[in-house]
């Protein structure tokens, strides 16, 4: 696996693990579906958004898994059991690692993303940063809601 592929796979695994830790740190599972402050999406919905986005953009687009994304439901679905969300996040790690092992980072991403002619390296880096951004929101919400 090329160096960038391996580095990104490690970051995805680390931050998905951290998101799982945030979900599991909620003492009151109902708080997964609450918001506070300027964060308008609940931790549960942020996790569903990460699951949907990565399953589609990495799974379907690069690994041909056939996953069908229902983006609107990522933000409207509520009360999904924590253990189900965690299980879906855990499945992302081997999918991402196996996919990145074979991705040519210099090739153009197969679908339009952000701007024309975007490379796989650009998209996969941006997705890792997006995951980290939502991880920060999850941490903030947990600390506010579980005080």
Residue, then its C-alpha position, 0 to 999 in steps of 0.5 A: x500500500x502506498x504511503x498516503x493510502x496507509x496514512x489515510x487508512x490509519x487516520x480513518x481507523x483512529x477517528x472512527x474508533x474515537x467516534x465509537x468511544x464518544x458514542x459509548x461515553x454517553x451515559x444516557x443513550x437518549x442524549x445521542x439524539x439531542x442537540x445543544x448550542x450551535x451544533x444543529x445535528x445530534x451525535x446519533x445523526x452525525x454518526x449516521x451521516x458518517x456511516x452513509x457518506x463513507x459507505x457511499x463515497x468509499x464503498x459504492x464509488x471506489x469499492x463497488x459495494x452497491x450501498x445505496x445512500x439515503x442522505x436525508x435519513x442520515x439527518x432525520x432518522x432517530x432512536x437507532x440503538x447505539x449498538x447498531x450505530x457502533x456495529x455499522x461504524x466498526x464495519x467501515x474500518x475494514x472496508x476503508x482499509x481494504x479499499x485504500x489498499x488498491x486505490x490509485x490516489x492520483x486518478x480522478x475520483x469516479x464521480x463529481x465531488x466538490x469540483x471537476x477533476x478531483x483526485x482520489x487523494x483530494x476526496x479521501x483526504x477531505x473525507x478524513x477531515x470531515x470525519x474529524x470535524x464531526x468527531x469534534x462536534x460529537x465530543x462537544x455535544x457529549x460534554x455539554x449534554x452529559x454535564 
